[in-house]
Amino acid sequence: MSKAVVYVLIATATLFFIYLSPLTIEEEKGHLNRRFGYKLVERAPNFDPFLTKIEREVENKTQDEHVPNIMFSLNSTTTINDVAETYEYLTSGGKLNTTLRLIILFPLIDRQPKDGMVDFKELEAWITQQAEERLNYLTQDELDSKDKNGDLAISFREYLPQFSEEVIEKKEMGHGEAGWWMQRFDTADIDHNGLLNFTELRDFSHPEDSKNQEMLKWMLRDKLKRMNNEKDGKLNFNEFEDHIYRTYESYMEFEIKGRVVPTAKDKFVELDVNKDQFLSPEELIPILSYVYPGEIAYANYFTCHLMNEADDNGDKKLSLQEMLNHEFTFYNTVHADGHQESDDDHDEL
């Protein structure tokens, strides 16, 4: 085995432990709202696609329980260019050379206009691209693992083989019951052919990021069932204030830093389009990204975080020097060695 390959193996091992270490946040700086700050950085897409590549390589290798040592070896698809690229961005100690990576990435992010500065839209476009790529990767991975007959689509039985015909026929609608899953499946199945293709499976697995309005309404109806005292599928003002507004307010305070957030009453009146003094799932869709943010919404919030942290002169743009001054902010995962508890207010679907 060549010396270069040995270095890569050592470096990969180092990165493996780095990636499994908990994330940390510079809490004393106060730039992240405490209600969602930890979760924001944990769920944010990697700023650097190179990190995603290595993270997945390590993840794939660790899933092989029969050959434990393979996690630090190269697979059959690894090329000499892969080895060279990996080694190029690592120090002699096996750590990521974040300075070099930022220098390489800066002109790739600085696209329109290509003026030597990165504004909010350019950074958001870059990070959103990483979020979209992550969603597609997760969906494809799920499709590959559950598509037993190789038809590039998933049936209900392929996705949930644990439910017997007897259980399915009962159509129990409790959260997580067969009927509940069937309703979610049918909502995602836009062409109603009993199968989920790639796009439908992505909507099914990640409804917060779906463009299918029926999927969004289904998700909100399901959420509202657990916070609606009258069980009528709508929220009155008190229910909205108790269960929705606090989270909305937290994200808005972060997003529009320095400006006034609408009061609970004002926001309720704005959302109540038909003025019936209740909020339906349809009426809550405009604030969905604040209440139940998905990968794309987190990309926006993570962009806000990076801009708030690194924009030293307040011109709403980032120079290369400003990014280099805040390497820790852009590569928090790599440098982290502390532990923070997350405050997750939302149960997952």
Secondary structure, DSSP 8 states (H G I E B T S, - for coil): --HHHHHHHHHHHHHHHHHHS-----GGG--S-TTTHHHHHHHS--S-HHHHHHHHHHHHHHT-SS-GGGGGS--TT--HHHHHHHHHTB-TTS-B-HHHHHHHHHHHH--SS-SS-EEHHHHHHHHHHHHHHHHHHHHHHHHHHH-TTSSSSEEHHHH-TTS-HHHHHHT--STTSHHHHHHHHHHH-TT-SSEE-HHHHHHHH-GGG---HHHHHHHHHHHHHTT-TT-SS-B-HHHHIIIIIHHHHHHHHHHTTTS----HHHHHHHH-TT-SS-B-HHHHGGGHHHHS--HHHHHHHHHHHHHHHH-TTSSSEE-HHHHHHTHHHHTHHHH----------S---
